[in-house]
């Protein structure tokens, strides 16, 4: 029986260089894909969070019979919710939904909103103001009272925010979230006042 110790052969310099070259090639292929995936998730997560805030505001506006707003500040890249506390005075919510949410680094937000007139559901504006805390309208759309139920329509609001009314209607708007560094975009959209916000499947670019 041969009792001589077994000698293990090590890697040669050429073999090490080949292994290192393979690792470098694989890394060059995989790392960009991981970076792109991270960017995609960053924008997707931000859009999903903003969509959830819009949907929650719409639901709460109906449940509480008061107007909610999704406020967006494009310069600071933040958004938050507020609600009518009475007589048209809007205050930030005191719960977690009232926190100012800052978007991830390099993610920008722009809002294209079409403000809708506020519909008052009572023919007597003084009574309606007392019931809903909406100020008595001083001007009506086209100077007319419309609707078979004696509805009154007050001129649309002004400001960079999306308004949700107790009737279930909201301002049609397109919220565009984009990664300013790599160009990844995603939109949160409400096409008409009666529709809920959603993320179109073809909005990714």
Residue, then its C-alpha position, 0 to 999 in steps of 0.5 A: x500500500x502506497x503511504x505517500x501523502x497525496x499532493x493537491x495541485x493548486x490553481x495556476x495563474x492562468x486559471x485564476x485569471x480566467x475565473x476572475x474574467x468570468x466573474x467580471x463578465x457575469x457581474x457586468x450583466x447582472x448588476x445593471x439588471x439589479x440596479x434597473x429592478x431597484x429603480x423600477x421598484x422605487x417608482x412602483x412603490x411610490x406610485x402604489x403608496x400615492x394610489x392608496x392615499x387617494x383611494x383612502x381619501x375618497x372612501x373617507x370623504x364619503x363615509x364622513x360626509x366631508x371634503x378631503x384633499x390630496x395635497x402635492x408639493x412638486x418642489x419638495x417632492x412631498x404629499x399629504x392628506x387634509x380634510x375640511x374641518x368646517x366652513x371650508x377650512x382644511x387641516x392636515x389629518x392628525x393620524x398617520x394619513x396626515x403625515x407629509x410623505x417624501x418621495x424617494x431620492x431622484x423620484x419627482x412628481x407632477x400633477x395635472x388636475x382638472x378642478x371640479x365644481x362643488x355640488x351642493x345637494x340642497x336648494x337652499x344654500x344657507x341650509x346646505x352651508x349649515x349641514x356641510x360646513x361649506x360656505x354659502x356660495x356667492x356665485x354659481x356656475x353660469x349663474x344657474x341652479x341645476x339638477x332636479x334635486x335642487x343642486x347648486x354648483x359652486x365654482x371650482x377650487x384653485x390650488x395644487x391638490x386633488x379634491x374628493x367630495x362626499x358625493x363620491x366625485x373627485x377631481x380628474x387628474x394625472x399624477x406622474x412619478x418619474x425617476x429623474x436619473x434613469x427616466x422610469x415613469x409611472x402614472x396614477x390616473x383618474x380620467x373622470x370625476x366619477x371614476x376612482x384613481x388607478x395605475x394604467x397598465x400601459x403607463x410604464x415607459 
